[in-house]
Amino acid sequence: QVQLVESGGGLVQAGDSLRLSCVASGRTFSSAIMGWFRQAPGKEREFVAAIRWQESSTYYLDSVKGRFTISGDNAKNTVYLQLNSLKPEDTAVYYCAASSRPGTRYNNFYEYKHWGLGTQVTVSS
């Protein structure tokens, strides 16, 4: 069984930074892509960022480009999301996701098989 555990959320002020971490564990699990999604109250879950290990490709939601950075260690099944210049509209529960299928579309949450429970990020104005 694969488990993803996120950490690093919190309550910050606008302009502050946070670093989210996610570790995937499970016997023989190897991910092809890991990503972050978020869901604000009353809104649908949306893609934030992803990293595809084979090509070392990264992908971002337009509104977070230049502010958020995804990185990680494939061998350790660990992914990070550095959140800088946070805005109140970034407030949401942030979920880590992983897929072992290389063809997974990076922004399609239906195609990620494994999910964490989420970590709350709250940005006050």
C-alpha positions in Angstrom: 0.0 0.0 0.0 1.3 3.4 -1.0 1.1 6.3 1.5 1.8 10.0 0.8 2.4 12.2 3.8 2.5 16.0 3.4 3.9 18.5 5.9 4.9 22.1 6.1 1.6 24.0 5.9 0.6 26.8 8.2 -0.7 30.3 8.8 1.3 33.1 7.3 0.9 36.7 6.1 0.8 37.8 2.5 4.3 38.0 1.1 5.6 35.3 3.3 7.0 31.9 2.3 6.4 28.2 3.1 7.9 25.0 2.1 5.7 21.9 1.7 7.1 18.4 1.7 5.7 15.1 0.7 7.1 11.7 1.2 5.7 8.6 -0.6 6.3 5.2 0.9 5.3 1.7 0.0 6.9 -1.5 -0.9 8.4 -1.4 -4.4 6.6 1.9 -5.2 8.3 4.0 -7.8 6.7 7.1 -9.1 6.9 8.5 -12.6 5.4 11.9 -11.7 4.6 13.7 -8.5 2.5 16.7 -8.2 0.7 19.2 -6.0 -2.9 20.2 -6.2 -5.0 22.5 -4.0 -8.6 23.0 -3.0 -10.1 26.1 -1.5 -13.4 26.1 0.3 -16.3 25.9 -2.2 -13.9 25.4 -5.2 -12.8 22.5 -7.2 -9.4 20.9 -6.7 -6.9 22.5 -9.1 -3.5 21.6 -10.3 -0.6 23.6 -8.9 2.7 22.0 -9.9 4.2 18.7 -11.0 7.5 17.1 -11.7 8.1 14.3 -14.2 11.2 12.5 -13.1 12.5 10.9 -16.3 12.8 14.2 -18.1 13.2 16.3 -15.0 10.3 18.4 -16.4 8.3 20.7 -14.2 4.9 22.2 -14.8 3.1 25.0 -13.1 -0.3 26.7 -12.8 0.0 30.0 -14.5 -0.9 32.0 -11.4 2.0 30.5 -9.4 4.7 30.7 -12.0 7.7 32.7 -10.6 6.4 32.3 -7.1 6.3 28.5 -6.5 9.0 26.0 -7.2 8.7 22.2 -7.2 11.7 20.0 -6.6 12.4 16.6 -5.2 14.4 13.4 -5.1 13.1 10.6 -7.2 15.1 7.9 -5.4 13.5 9.0 -2.1 10.1 9.5 -3.6 10.1 12.9 -2.0 8.8 16.1 -3.5 8.9 19.7 -2.2 6.9 22.8 -3.1 8.5 26.1 -2.2 5.8 28.8 -1.9 7.1 32.4 -2.1 5.3 35.7 -2.2 2.2 34.1 -0.9 -1.2 35.7 -1.5 -4.5 35.3 0.2 -5.8 33.6 -2.9 -3.3 30.8 -2.3 -5.2 29.8 0.8 -6.3 26.2 0.4 -5.6 22.6 1.4 -2.6 21.4 -0.6 -2.5 17.8 -1.6 0.4 15.7 -2.8 -0.2 13.2 -5.6 1.8 10.5 -7.3 1.5 8.2 -10.2 3.7 5.4 -11.4 2.3 5.6 -15.0 4.7 7.6 -17.3 1.8 8.8 -19.5 0.0 10.5 -16.7 -1.2 14.0 -17.7 0.4 16.3 -15.2 -2.7 18.5 -14.6 -5.4 15.8 -14.6 -6.1 14.8 -11.0 -8.1 11.8 -12.1 -4.9 10.2 -13.5 -3.1 10.3 -10.2 -3.6 7.1 -8.3 -2.1 8.0 -4.9 -2.9 11.0 -2.7 -2.0 12.4 0.6 -4.5 13.7 3.2 -3.5 17.3 2.6 -1.9 20.2 4.5 -3.6 23.5 5.1 -2.0 26.7 3.9 -3.7 29.9 5.1 -2.5 33.3 3.9 -3.8 36.4 5.7 -3.9 39.8 4.1 
